[in-house]
Amino acid sequence: MSVIINELIKEIEKLREDLIKIKVGREYTDPDVVTASQKLDDVLNKYQELVKLDESDY
Protein backbone atom coordinates (compact mmCIF):
# COMPACT_ATOMS: atom_id res chain seq x y z
CA MET A 1 0.00 0.00 0.00
CA SER A 2 1.36 3.40 -0.88
CA VAL A 3 2.46 6.01 1.62
CA ILE A 4 -0.26 8.37 0.40
CA ILE A 5 -2.96 5.78 1.05
CA ASN A 6 -1.61 5.17 4.56
CA GLU A 7 -1.64 8.92 5.24
CA LEU A 8 -5.23 9.15 4.01
CA ILE A 9 -6.23 6.31 6.33
CA LYS A 10 -4.78 8.24 9.28
CA GLU A 11 -6.60 11.39 8.19
CA ILE A 12 -9.86 9.45 7.79
CA GLU A 13 -9.56 8.13 11.35
CA LYS A 14 -8.86 11.60 12.72
CA LEU A 15 -11.75 13.19 10.82
CA ARG A 16 -14.07 10.36 11.89
CA GLU A 17 -13.17 10.92 15.53
CA ASP A 18 -13.62 14.68 15.11
CA LEU A 19 -17.05 14.14 13.58
CA ILE A 20 -18.13 11.91 16.46
CA LYS A 21 -17.03 14.55 18.99
CA ILE A 22 -18.70 17.39 17.08
CA LYS A 23 -21.97 15.45 16.73
CA VAL A 24 -22.46 15.00 20.49
CA GLY A 25 -25.54 16.97 21.50
CA ARG A 26 -26.18 18.32 18.00
CA GLU A 27 -28.53 17.50 15.17
CA TYR A 28 -27.20 15.97 11.95
CA THR A 29 -28.21 19.18 10.17
CA ASP A 30 -26.12 21.41 12.46
CA PRO A 31 -23.73 23.40 10.22
CA ASP A 32 -20.65 22.23 12.17
CA VAL A 33 -21.71 18.59 11.84
CA VAL A 34 -22.38 19.01 8.13
CA THR A 35 -19.00 20.68 7.58
CA ALA A 36 -17.15 17.93 9.47
CA SER A 37 -19.06 15.27 7.54
CA GLN A 38 -18.22 16.90 4.21
CA LYS A 39 -14.52 17.03 5.09
CA LEU A 40 -14.61 13.32 5.90
CA ASP A 41 -16.50 12.60 2.68
CA ASP A 42 -13.88 14.44 0.62
CA VAL A 43 -11.03 12.43 2.10
CA LEU A 44 -12.97 9.17 1.74
CA ASN A 45 -13.54 9.96 -1.94
CA LYS A 46 -9.81 10.61 -2.45
CA TYR A 47 -9.00 7.34 -0.69
CA GLN A 48 -11.46 5.39 -2.84
CA GLU A 49 -10.03 6.87 -6.04
CA LEU A 50 -6.46 6.01 -5.04
CA VAL A 51 -7.40 2.46 -4.02
CA LYS A 52 -9.11 1.95 -7.39
CA LEU A 53 -6.01 3.21 -9.21
CA ASP A 54 -3.77 1.06 -7.05
CA GLU A 55 -5.88 -2.05 -7.76
CA SER A 56 -5.86 -1.39 -11.49
CA ASP A 57 -2.06 -1.75 -11.46
CA TYR A 58 -2.47 -5.48 -10.82
Secondary structure, 3 states (H helix, E strand, C coil): CCHHHHHHHHHHHHHHHHHHHHHCCCCCCCHHHHHHHHHHHHHHHHHHHHHHHHHHCC
